[in-house]
Amino acid sequence: MSFLILKAYFQLLRFELYLWQRDFGALYTAVRNEPQRARTTISPEQVCAALNVVCIWYWKPVLCLQRSAAATCLLRRNGLPAQMVLGTQHVPFRTHAWVELFGRVVNDRQYTPEMYSVLDRC
């Protein structure tokens, strides 16, 4: 588990750089192009738990986009066909990102898709 926590930390740092540079296009491309590797024994729950631990100790608040990008890439690297979903709420205007696996939300509340109109899945 500690190795997975370390991987999660480095994924958050990776996407922190994209956000720091205000380069949403590069972040989006990095997630979209992340290949799905061979299946491992790591479960989606273990990946999300590792990210939760890292987010507690991260040096600043973690945005949903950063967290979802990291989770999507970690899940794909462990052989799971995760999708990062980008959505918007019209009134009041908000945007949000979450991760789905086989059509089920894995890193947020299960009713999240009901609150947001989906803009894209990558």
C-alpha positions as CSV (number, residue, x, y, z in Angstrom):
1,M,0.0,0.0,0.0
2,S,2.9,2.4,0.8
3,F,4.1,2.1,-2.8
4,L,0.7,2.9,-4.1
5,I,0.6,6.0,-1.8
6,L,3.9,7.1,-3.3
7,K,2.6,6.6,-6.9
8,A,-0.6,8.6,-5.9
9,Y,1.6,11.4,-4.6
10,F,3.6,11.7,-7.8
11,Q,0.4,11.6,-9.9
12,L,-0.9,14.6,-7.9
13,L,2.4,16.4,-8.4
14,R,2.3,15.6,-12.1
15,F,-1.1,17.2,-12.5
16,E,-0.3,20.0,-10.1
17,L,2.3,21.2,-12.7
18,Y,-0.4,21.3,-15.5
19,L,-2.6,23.4,-13.2
20,W,0.2,25.6,-12.1
21,Q,0.9,26.3,-15.8
22,R,-2.8,26.8,-16.4
23,D,-2.5,24.3,-19.2
24,F,-5.9,22.4,-19.2
25,G,-5.3,21.2,-22.7
26,A,-2.1,19.4,-21.7
27,L,-3.7,17.9,-18.6
28,Y,-6.7,16.7,-20.7
29,T,-4.4,15.2,-23.3
30,A,-2.3,13.4,-20.7
31,V,-5.4,11.8,-19.2
32,R,-6.9,10.9,-22.5
33,N,-3.6,9.3,-23.8
34,E,-2.9,7.3,-20.6
35,P,-2.8,3.7,-21.8
36,Q,-4.6,1.0,-20.0
37,R,-2.0,-1.5,-18.9
38,A,-2.3,-5.2,-18.0
39,R,-4.6,-6.0,-15.0
40,T,-3.0,-6.1,-11.6
41,T,-4.4,-7.2,-8.2
42,I,-4.9,-3.6,-7.0
43,S,-8.6,-2.7,-6.6
44,P,-10.3,0.6,-7.4
45,E,-10.9,1.0,-3.6
46,Q,-7.2,0.7,-2.9
47,V,-6.4,3.4,-5.5
48,C,-9.0,5.7,-4.1
49,A,-7.9,5.0,-0.5
50,A,-4.3,5.8,-1.4
51,L,-5.4,9.1,-3.0
52,N,-7.4,10.0,0.1
53,V,-4.4,9.5,2.3
54,V,-2.2,11.6,0.0
55,C,-4.8,14.4,-0.2
56,I,-4.8,14.6,3.6
57,W,-1.1,15.2,3.7
58,Y,-0.7,17.1,0.5
59,W,0.8,20.6,0.9
60,K,-2.3,22.4,-0.4
61,P,-6.0,21.7,-1.1
62,V,-6.4,19.2,-4.0
63,L,-8.9,20.2,-6.7
64,C,-11.4,17.7,-8.1
65,L,-9.8,17.9,-11.6
66,Q,-6.3,17.2,-10.2
67,R,-7.6,14.3,-8.0
68,S,-9.7,12.8,-10.8
69,A,-6.9,13.0,-13.3
70,A,-4.6,11.3,-10.9
71,A,-7.1,8.6,-10.1
72,T,-7.9,7.9,-13.7
73,C,-4.3,7.4,-14.6
74,L,-3.6,5.3,-11.6
75,L,-6.5,3.0,-12.3
76,R,-5.5,2.7,-16.0
77,R,-2.0,1.9,-15.0
78,N,-3.4,-1.0,-12.9
79,G,-5.5,-2.3,-15.8
80,L,-8.8,-0.7,-15.1
81,P,-10.7,1.2,-17.9
82,A,-11.4,4.3,-15.9
83,Q,-12.8,7.5,-17.4
84,M,-12.5,11.0,-16.1
85,V,-15.8,12.8,-16.4
86,L,-16.1,16.5,-16.7
87,G,-19.4,18.1,-15.9
88,T,-21.1,21.4,-15.3
89,Q,-24.0,22.6,-13.2
90,H,-25.9,25.6,-14.7
91,V,-27.5,27.3,-11.7
92,P,-25.4,28.2,-9.8
93,F,-22.6,27.7,-12.3
94,R,-20.1,25.1,-11.2
95,T,-17.8,22.6,-12.9
96,H,-16.7,19.3,-11.4
97,A,-14.6,16.3,-12.3
98,W,-15.0,12.7,-11.2
99,V,-14.0,9.2,-12.2
100,E,-16.2,6.4,-13.4
101,L,-15.4,2.7,-13.8
102,F,-17.9,0.6,-15.7
103,G,-20.4,3.4,-15.5
104,R,-20.1,3.7,-11.7
105,V,-18.6,6.6,-9.8
106,V,-15.5,5.5,-7.9
107,N,-14.1,8.7,-6.3
108,D,-17.1,10.7,-5.4
109,R,-20.8,10.4,-4.4
110,Q,-22.8,7.9,-6.5
111,Y,-25.4,10.6,-7.3
112,T,-22.8,13.1,-8.7
113,P,-23.8,12.5,-12.4
114,E,-27.4,13.5,-11.5
115,M,-26.2,16.9,-10.3
116,Y,-24.1,17.8,-13.4
117,S,-24.5,17.8,-17.1
118,V,-21.6,15.7,-18.6
119,L,-19.4,17.8,-20.9
120,D,-16.9,15.0,-21.7
121,R,-15.5,11.7,-20.8
122,C,-11.8,11.0,-21.3
